[in-house]
Amino acid sequence: MQLPDDLNATITSLGLDPAFVVHMAQRALAEDLDGGVDVTTTALVPSAAVVHADFRMRVDGVVAGIVIAKAILLEACEGEVRFVDFMRDGAQARAGEVIFTAIGPAQGLLTGERSALNFLGRLSGIATATRAWTNVLAGSQTHVRDTRKTTPGLRAFEKFAVRMGGGVNHRMSLSDAAMIKDNHIVAAGSITAAHLALKLRFPDVPVEIEIDSLSQLEEAVATGAELILLDNMTPEMCDLAVRQIAGRAKSEASGGITLENARKYAEVGVDYIAVGALTHSVMNIDIGVDFRSADAARN
C-alpha cells in the first residue's frame, strides 16, 4: 500500500518510518484476518454501505497513534477512505471528544477498527503517562525518558508515544550508544578498563556508565563518559553526585523514582530521570468508535 503524500509527510515529521508503519498496519490486519475474511462483517454489512466512523476519547488523555490508525484503515479500506481531523498526535483530549472521523466503506472500517484502536489505546496510554511526568518536572532542567523495556517489535511506536507525551528517548538500540553496567565492569576488571576497551573498538560511540555508589563516581567521570547513570540513589545522594560531576558529564537518575518524589530529583539538578514504567506497565487509554450512516451524517 502506498500512503497518501500528506500522511507520509506527517509520519516522517513525527520521527517514524512510513514503510514500517505500513508494514505494521499490514501485520495487524493479517493477524485479525488470518488468511480469511471478516465473516461477521461480510455476512451482515452490504458492500456498498458507507459510514462515518468517529474515533472518540472515552476518558481524558494525550492522543498518540493517529497516523498509525489511519494507515490501518487505509489498508483495510483499500485506500477508499478519507479523514476529517479534529486533533493531532500529542494533543490533550477530554472524554467525549472526537479525535478524527473516517469516512469510507463500512466493511473496511469495521474490519480495521479494532487494530486501529489497539494501537491508539496503547500508545495514548504511554503518552498520557509520560505527560504526567513532564507536568511534574515542568520548569526544571530535568527530562523524563524511556528505557529499552518496550514491547518486542513495537519499540519505535512506543518511543514515539513517549515523545508525544513530552518525554525524550533513550537509545533505540544497542548500537546507538554504549551503556557500561555493573556486569560489564566486573567482566572488564574496572570502570576505567571497560571504558578504554569500548573506546578502542568504537571510538565515536557515546558512553553512559552506570554506578550504584558514590565511591565509583569520580572514576566514572574521569574516563570522559558523556553520561553517568545514578542507579537506585536517593535525592540526597544524587545531589552530592551532581555537585561532584560539576558539569563534566550529564547525569541520569533511575530506580525507585515515582511521580510523588520525582520533583526532588529535579530540584537537585539531574538531567534525566529514566522511567521503565512508561512502556512496560502502562495502562491503555479507552478510545472507541461510533459509526453513523452516510445519510445520518448528512442530516
N, C-alpha and C positions, 0 to 999 in steps of 0.2 A: 504494500500500500504506500502511495506517495502522499505525504501530508500537504495540506494547503500551504502556500508560501507564508502567509501571516502566522499560522500556528507553528510552522517550522522555525520562523524567526523568533517567536516568543519563547519556545522551548530552548533554543540556543541562548537567548538572553538570560535565561534563568540558570544557566550553567549545566544543562542537561544535554545529552547527545540524542538528537531526533531519531537516529537509527536504533538506538537502544530502547527508546520509548515505543517505537513501532514494534520492535521485537517482543517487548514485554506485553504489549497490547494483544498481539497475536497469540502469545503463550497463554495469557489469561483466558482468552476465548476458547482456545483449543482445549484447555483443562475443563471448561464447562461443557463443551460440545462432545469431546472425546470421540471425534470422528463421525458423529451422528448429527442429529438436528435437535433443536429445542422442541420436543414433542408437544408440550402443552401449548406453547405459543402457535406452533404450526397448525395444530388442530383447531384452535379456538379463535384466532385472530385473522381476519381477512388480509390477504397480501397487499391490497390496495389502501388499507387503513393508514391514515396519517394522524399523528398526535403531537401535542406539545408536552414535553416532559420537563417539569420544574424540579431541579435539584435544589433541595431546601434543607437548611440547617434545622435540626430538632433541638439543639442546645447551643449556648453561646460558645464560640471558639474561633481559632485562627484557621483560615482555609488554606489547604495545600493539596495539590494534586489535580487541579482543574485541567491542566494541559494533558495530563495522563488520561483522565476520564474522557476527554474529547477524542483522543486518539483511539481509545477503545470503542467508543460509539461510532466513530467514522469507519472503523474496521467492521463492526457488527452491521452497519447500515450500508456497507459497500460504497462509502463516500456520499451517499444521498441524505445528508443531514446538515442542517445549519444551526448556528448557535446565536443566542441573544445573551450577551454578557451583562451581569449586574455587579460582579466582583472579580478581582484578580487574585492570583495566588499571593498569600501573605496578608490578605485583608482580615481585619477583625470583624466577625459577623455575630449577629444576635439570633437567638432561637426564632424560627419562623421566617427568616429572610431567605429569599431565593438567591442562590449562588449564580446559576446560569440556567437558561432554558434551551433544550434541544428540540428541534422541530424536524420530524422525519418519519420514516415508516415505523408503525407500531411494532411490527415483528422484530425489526432490528434493535429498536430501543429496549424492548422487553428482554431480548436475549443478552444485550450488553450491559443492562443496568446494574446487575449485581457485581460484575467485575469492576465496573467504574466506581461503584460505591465502596467496594473493598479497599481500593487504593485511596479514595478520598477520605474515608473514615480513619484509616491507619495513619496516613500522612498528616491529616489535620490534627489528629491526636498528638503526634510528635511536635508539630508546630505550636499547638496550644500549650503543651507542657514547657516548651522552650521559651515561649513568650512570658510565662510566669517567672522564669529565672531572669530573663532580661529586664523585666519590670523591677524585680528585687535589686538588681545590680545597677539600675539606671542612675546616671550621674557620677559613676565611678569609672576608673580606668580598666576595670576587670570585665572580661568577656566569658560567657559560658560557652563551652564547646563539647562536642560529642567525642565518642571513642570508636573503636572498631567492634564494639559489641552490638552489631547490627544483624538483621535477618539475612541469612545467606542468599545472595542473588539480588537483594534489594538495597544494598548499601548506597548506591548512587541516589536512589529515590529518598531514602531515609535521611541522608545528609542534606539533600535538597530541602527537605521539610524542616530540618534544624535551621537552615538559612532563612526560610520563610518566617520562622518564629523569632528571628533576630539574633540567633547564635552564630558561631563561627565553627568551621570544620577543622578537625584534626586531620592527620594524614589519611588519604583514601586507601592506600595500600602499603605493604611492607617495603616497597621500593621507593616511595616518595620521600621518606625521611627515616633516619635511624633512631631507635629508642633503646638505649642500653639499660636493661633491667637488672635486678639483683642476681638472677641466674646467669646472665651474661657476664657479670662482674666476677662471679665465682669461677666460671669457666676460664676467663681470661687471666685471672690472678689479682687484678686490681682495677679500679676505675680508670687510672691513667693508661694501663696496658690495654684495656678494652678500647679506649678512645683512639689510641695510637694505631692499633691494629685496624680499626674501622677506617680511619682516615687514609691509611696506606692503600687500602683496597678501593675505597670510594671517597676520594678527597673532596668532591663537590657536594656531597650529601649533607644536609643539615642534621645536627645531632642533638637529641634530648637524652639526658641522663636522669635516671630515677634514683632518688636517695630516700632512705627511711629513717635517717638520724642526722642531726646537725653536725655530728663528727665527720660525716662524709662530704659536707658541703664545700669546704674550701678546695679539696682535691678536685671535685666535680667542676667547679667554676674555673679553676686554674687550667684545666685541659683546653678551654676555649669553646666548650659546648654552647650552643645557641640558647638552649632551654634546659632548666632544671625542674624536674618533677618532684614536688614535695609530697611524699606518699604518706597518707594517714597521719598528718600532723595537725595539731590544734592551731587555732588562730594565733595564739601567743608564740608558738614555735615558728609559724610562717612569718610573723612579724620580725623575729630575730633573723630568719633566713633572708628576707627581703633586704633588711638593713645590711647584712653581710655581703650579699650579692652586689649591692650598690651600683646597679645599672650595668654590670658586666655581662649579664645574661637575662633572658626573660624567665619568669617563674610561673609555675602551674601547680595548683593545689588539687589533690584528688583523694577521695576516700573519706567517708564519714561526714560528708557535706550535705546539708539539707537546705530547703528553702528558708527554714527558720534561722539557720546560722550562717547562710551564705554572705549576708551583708558584713559580718565580722571579718570574713576573709577579704572582702573587697576593701574594707577600711584599712587593712594593713598593707595593701598595695600589690597583691599578687596580680599578674597579668591575665591569667586564665584560671577558670575552675572547670575541671573535666567531670562530666556527669554521664556515666554509662546508662543511667536510667532513662535518659531522653529517648533512647531507642530500644533498650532491651526489656523494659517493663511498663511502657506507656499504655494507657487505655485509649481505645478507639473513640473517635467522636461520632455521635449519632447523626447521620445525614440520610435523608430519604428522598424519594422521587414521587411526585404527584403528577399523574397523567391527566390531560384534558384533550378531548377530541378536537379536531381542527375546527368543527362547527362551533363548539362551545368557546373556543379561544377567540373566534371572530365576534361573538356576541358580548 
